[in-house]
Amino acid sequence: MGLDWWWILVVAGIVLVLLFPLLAGLPRVAIPRHPEVEGFDDAATGAGYAEIQERVEFKSMRQTVIDHVIDALKKSSMTDAIDVLDLGCGTGHLIKELHVEIGKAGIEAVMHGIDIGSASVRECREHLARAGLPGIDIKEGDGARVPMADGSMDVVISSLSMHHWSRPEAVLAEIHRVLKPGGKMVIFDLRRDARRFYHHAFDRWFTPRMPEPLKSAGDPYRSLLASYTPAEVEAMLERTPWARERVTVAPRTVAVFVDGIKGTP
Ligand SMILES: C[S@@+](CC[C@H](N)C(=O)[O-])C[C@H]1O[C@@H](n2cnc3c(N)ncnc32)[C@H](O)[C@@H]1O
């Protein structure tokens, strides 16, 4: 029995080693962007989003974002109570889990959320209340006009939302405005120029397995097609106050991280 497992592992290892150059060598997709709708208002879509949050691929993507944010916080000198805004917070899963992980890192955090979709806001408030976090401030609003004071946030995160923004430069400028000097921006989103293999995987594997009505809307492949390339993100940042700041655009396999620190005046 032990020997069988050993052979399975050896064969799986060889297959992975052989597959790697194939996947890495596949061409990147170069297609025009197909813009997405900005927010949703219906309960069925909200329930669909809530359902997929429990799936392994979405949990692991969320964990990647959480690890990235915790890493950035540990590298900073932020230890006192910090204000963290999740822009485009959707169902609130990221807010809830990030709140726990920031606490584990020994930092006290006050979490905030904003979302343009009224169904998202409802779903988020209910999710946080069920999780025993009813006091978190979740606002309905457009990231292009954040209903918050200048310099009021220590950290602004945004996950899988940028490809929805109809005025991305305005949202990026708003993130800059609401951050305190020294405050951090962390944006995570898909990248449209992923290799062809991933376009196939999103189109043929993930989308047909989504709950209704996300499947009928073509999600998540639609999101990949609406996302930006790292080069487009860099060009966009140049047209915002972030052009004067320390910003890195770090491409991953099918995603991109944008990290910025607002300078001290
Ligand atoms: C795909 S969901 C991602 C939700 C969540 N951040 C996550 O990682 O699962 C995108 C969210 O961004 C919100 N959104 C889109 N455009 C927005 C905008 N301009 N301002 C605020 N929220 C926006 C949508 O309503 C939606 O809830």
The ligand as an ORCA input file, in Angstrom:
! r2SCAN-3c Opt
* xyz 0 1
  C     -16.307     40.279     -7.851
  S     -16.871     41.208     -6.494
  C     -15.492     41.029     -5.373
  C     -15.943     41.093     -3.947
  C     -14.854     40.894     -2.902
  N     -13.969     42.033     -2.839
  C     -14.079     39.622     -3.115
  O     -12.835     39.661     -3.214
  O     -14.710     38.551     -3.153
  C     -16.659     42.904     -7.015
  C     -17.355     43.891     -6.068
  O     -16.939     45.218     -6.406
  C     -18.073     46.069     -6.285
  N     -17.848     47.298     -7.075
  C     -17.803     47.409     -8.411
  N     -17.570     48.680     -8.786
  C     -17.450     49.403     -7.646
  C     -17.221     50.774     -7.366
  N     -17.044     51.672     -8.344
  N     -17.203     51.172     -6.092
  C     -17.392     50.272     -5.089
  N     -17.612     48.956     -5.291
  C     -17.636     48.522     -6.544
  C     -19.216     45.203     -6.806
  O     -20.485     45.680     -6.414
  C     -18.856     43.848     -6.206
  O     -19.436     43.640     -4.932
*
